[in-house]
């Protein structure tokens, strides 16, 4: 436990740290077609800037998690946010698509520190049975911001260019950097501080070699990766295929806030009573059902845009609660290696997200078929992954 006496006051700040990754992608989704035109490149190349960011997050998350267990959270957190800040400036000033891909990768390497260390700090400062609830509340704050970002961005684009969106990320990272310096002390003083570097990284092998842990990691990661397949091509599907305006697309995207808020609030209220495992069972079933709706839509065309919206609504609503409960359980199982547990889980999320983002980009054929197919299969896959944890006993 940390010396922090009122840890709940840090939840908004920790939520802001957790939002670095999603916000950095969601903020410029409505601008992807405009970026392609401005940089004189193809839609596919611009879509790959999402993939580039996800690859950077994957690498960074694997790097920061164990090192924060070894050397502590604070210095790595501040250093990573600083790197994100300078890379964001470079992204705003690029003149070629190739440079955008490079600086998005570097931007993600910095932002990864906030993404993983923010979660590890939760495990440091909250009692075990409070971690899942705290992560759920953090996700609520995070998703309100990140799912509102495309709507805000769409209106910024009415008065400015896509470069203004990166200016917003620069300001965001500067504010979070100052707050982290002022408000977050060193919170980790566990046994892993005494371990060797090799020993710290070997914690990854220990975690992924256990079927129970692998089930939780894949359950949250497959669902999350499906969301990033949606993020990569959804603006083209809704704007180019269904004929919506950027503002209409942003409203549809932001509609997911309702589902996310409802499930996160429900989870925060019930998880200490019902238990994380049962809550995971319920949400994984909803995720699979939503995926089934998208598969029906993709193969039959029944329901048109409305069934796609409904299926995506149910699917994305589950991402936060599955992630919060899975990662809280993992950090409970590996108390001394909470950073490594958070690192490997979130890295797997973004690693799979990068793969499915690239797959969705390459398969995109101007319709909603492949988006619905990929997300639908992810909904079913997330439920199947949770079945790997059925033989894990004494998880409450």
URVENLIN-V131829 format. One line per field, one symbol per residue. phi: phi as a letter, one per 40 degrees, with the letter a starting at -180 (. if undefined). A space follows every 50 residues. Layout:
# URVENLIN-V131829
phi=???
This chain:
# URVENLIN-V131829
phi=.ccccbccccddcccccccdcdcccccbdccdcccdcccfbcccccdccc cdcccccdccccccdcccccbhcccccccccccddcccccccbcbbcccc ccccccdcdccdcccccdcccdccbbddcccccccccccccccdccccdc ccccccccbaccccccccccccccccccccccbbccbbbcccccccdccc ccddccccccddccccccdcccccccccccccbcccccccccgccdcccc ccccdcddcccccccccccbcccchcccccdccccccccccccccccccb gcgfccccccccdcccdccccccccccccccccbdcbcccccccccccdc cccccccccccccdbgbcdccccccccccccccccccccccccgbb
